[in-house]
Amino acid sequence: MKFFVVAAAAVLTVCNAFVAENNCPGAAHTAGVNCTGGADQCCGKDTLFPQCVTNSSFACCVHYLAATQCNVTKGETCCGGGGPGASSYATCCPSDKPQCCSYSDFMSYSCCAKDATCCWDYKTLMTWCCDKGTTCGTGGQ
């Protein structure tokens, strides 16, 4: 009985150490990273790119299984394309084009001006931006 208690305690210690070192796990039980808490926060838990946000100037950006960090002090906004699986990617739009134009699971994305129209084409699965007041052309709107 004494052996069982010692073995169980050892297993719990190893498991707790693993959890502490992998508190921001990757997708499908893959390796992750250890974020210490406080200003160090997990970004992209259960994605292909788990990471820690360590600077308050950055915000986590997740799109399906992808993650990145956007610089909010520079006005960047979260955007992404692809998915829902490993083909997904996360990216940041710049402050002068903060509107993310990403329709459903299209492989493309566009960063558009605030007053632009987000356009897409079902045949090519492409997205693009049109000036306010103009039509997109083929596809949808």
N, C-alpha and C positions, 0 to 999 in steps of 0.2 A: 504494500500500500504506500509506503514511504517513497519508493521509486516512482510510482504513478504520480504522486503529488509533485515531486521534483521535476519530472518530465513535463507535466502539464504546465508548470510555472515557466519552464524554459520555452515551451512552445508559445505561450502567451507573451513572453518577453520578446521573442523573435517577431511575432505578428505585430505587436505594438510598435516595434522599431521600424518594421516595414511600412506600416501605415504612416508613421511620422515622417519617413523619408519620401513618401509618395502621396502627399495629401492633395495633389493636383494630377490625378491619373490621366493617362491617355486613353484613346478609344480601344474598345474590345480588350480590356485588361492589359494593354501595353504599358510600358514604363512611362512614368510621368516625372514631375518635378516636385520639389519640396518648397512650398511657400511658407515663410515664417510667421505670417499673420501681421496684424497692424497695418502698416502701409504696403506690405508685401502680400498681395492678394492673388489668388488663383485666377487665371484667365484661360479658358478653353478646356475646362474639365471634360473628359471623355471625348476629346477631339484628337486629331492627328498631330496637333501642335500645341500641347499644353505648355503654359509658361506663367511666370509670375510678373504681375504689374508691380513695379517697385517705386514708381515715380507718379505723384499725383497729377502730373501734366498729361498722363496717358490714361486712356480708357480701353477696356477690353472690347474687341470686335470679333464676334463669332458668326460664322455662316456655315450651317450644317456641321461638317467635321473639320472645319478649318478655323483657325484663330490667329489674330494678330493684335497689335496695339496701335491705336490712333492717338495722335498728339492733339488733345482738345484745346490746349492753349494756343495752338496755331489754327484752330477752327476745323480740323479734320473730322470727317464723319465716317461712320462704318458703312461698308458696302461689300458685296460679294457676288459670286456667280457659281454656276455649276451645282452639282449635288443631285440627290441628297447624300451621296456616298463620298468615296475618296476623290472624286473629280471636283469636289467643292473647293473654293478658295475664298479667303477673306482679304479685303484690302481697304484702304482708306481714301476717301475723296478729299481733295484740297478745299480750302475755305472759299475759293472763288467758284467752285463747282461742287457744292455740298449735297446736291440731290443725287441719290443713288438710283440709277435706272437699271434695274435687274429684274426681268420678268420671269416669275416662276423658277424653273430649273434651267434656264438658258445658260449656255456656257459663257456668254459674253456679259459684260456690264459696261455702263457708261457713267461717268460723273458729269452731271449737268448743272448749269446755272439754276438758281432758285426759281426763276420765272420761265425756264425752258419746258418744253413738252417732252416727256419720255416716250420713245417710240420703240416698237419691236416688230419683227417679222417672223411669223410662224414657220415659214419654209426654210429660212436660213438660220433661225434661232439666234438672230443678231439683235442687239439693242443699239440705239443711238439717240442723240438729242436734236430737237428741232427748235428754232427760235419761236418765242411766244407769238401766237397768232398765225403760224404756218401749219400746214398739214404734214403728216409723216410720210405720205406716199404709200407704198405697198405695205401690207401687214396690218398690224393693229395699232391701237393708241391707248 
